[in-house]
Amino acid sequence: PNVDFCGYSLPHPSESKMHMRIQTDGTVSAVDVLNKGLDDLIELVNHIRNIFHQRSEEGNFEVEEGAEFVLEELDDLMDE
């Protein structure tokens, strides 16, 4: 509700740069909005990971060869 506009662009695929624009209604700063968005994203990813692990422990699935490595990598990334 406090954000009037939010967008990003990538100047070039070979550059490690991203341009962001966050325009608020003036009641909050753009930095506060960005931090809130990042916090919400982390919360969402943690929820998805927890549900994934919960469903995995139920054991009603098959694991393809090589998938164990991916699961370990995901855990390592989330623990950083």
N, C-alpha and C positions, 0 to 999 in steps of 0.2 A: 504493500500500500504506500510506502514511502518512496518508491522508485518510479521515476517517470520514464526512464530509458536505460537499458542495459544491453550492450552489444560488444562484439569482438571481431577482429579481423586478423588474418595471417598475411603479412606482407608478401612472403614468398615461402613455398614449401621447404626450400633448402636452408632457410634461416631459422634459428631458434628464437624467434621473436613472436610476440602476440601483442596486438594493440587492444586495449580495453577501454570502454567508455561506460561510466556509471553516472547517471544524472538523477539526483534525488529531488524531493520537494523542499529541501532545506531544513527539514526537522532532524535529519541524521546525516552523517558524513558518508561519502562514497567508500571510505576505508572501512567504516563500521558495517556497511551493507556487504562489502566484499568478505569481511571476516565472518559475518553471520552466514553468508552463502556457503563459504568453505566449511564452517562448523556443521551446517546442515548436511552437506555432502558427505563429510566424514561419518556422521551419525547414520546416514542412509547406507553407506557402504558397510559399516559395521553390522547393521541390522541384516543386510543381505548375506554377509559372511556367516553370521550366527545362524540364520535360517538354513543356509547351505550345509553347515556342519551338523545341525540338528537332523536334517533330512538324510545326510550321509550316514550318520550313526544308525539310522533305522535300517540301513543295509538293503533297501529294496531297489537295487540298481546294479549295473555292471560297469566295471572300470576298464577302459581301453588301455592298451599298452602305452606307456609314456605319460599317462594322466597323473600318476603319482607325483611326478616332477612338477607339474603345473600346480597341483594343490599345495605342495611344499613352498613353491615360489610365492604363491598368493599369501600364504601365512607369513612368510618372511617379510614381504612388502608391507603387510598390514601391521606388523609388530614394530616397524621402524618409526 
